[in-house]
């Protein structure tokens, strides 16, 4: 792998990094709005990098449902 490809791989968004980001959103006071917006934005996303979009979407939906239950 050349240096440029290695640097690109380092910057690539992975499933793990995306799940960490979703967890960060879920920890915020306005998590319901943030996670809802995240899921809306994911509908138009076409480049998922090195992440598994199904796993990421499922996790985001689960976190949103959990936060909605906490605020109900």
N, C-alpha and C positions, 0 to 999 in steps of 0.2 A: 504494500500500500504506500503510495507516495505521500509526501508531507501534506499536500493540500487535501487529499482525501482523508487523511488521519485527522486533520483539524476540523473538517466538515463533520466527520463521525463524532468528534468530541462535542460539537455544538448541537448535534441532532437531538430532537426531543424524543424521549423514550416513554414507554408506558409508566415506568416507575416515577419519572419526573412529573408526568401529567397527573398521576394520582396524588403526589405530594402537593401539587398546585390546587387540586380540587379540595384536598383536606385543609389547605390554607384558607380557601374561600369559605369552607364549611365552618371554620372557627370564628369567622367574623360575625359581628352583631347583626348585620344585614345579609346573612348567609342565604336566606330564601331568595332574595332579589338577585344576589350575585350568582348563585347556582342556576337560577332560572335563565338569567342572561347568558351564562356559559352554555347551557344546553341549546338555547336559541341560536347562538353563534356557531355551535357545532354542526347545525343542520346544513350550513353553507360551506363547511370546510371540505376541501378536496385533498389537501396534502397533510397526511398524518405522520410524516417522518417515520420514526422507528417505533411508533406506538400501535397498540391494538385498539382500534376505535370502539369495538364492541365492549371490551373490558372497561375502557374509560367511560363510555356512555352509561353502562350499567352502574358503575361506581358513583358517578355523578347523580344519577337518578336515585340511587339508594341513599346517598347523603342528603339530597334534597328532601326526600320523604321523611327521613329521620329528623331533620330540622323542622319540617312542618309539624310533625307530631309534638316536638318540644314546645312549639309556640302556640299550639292549640289549647 
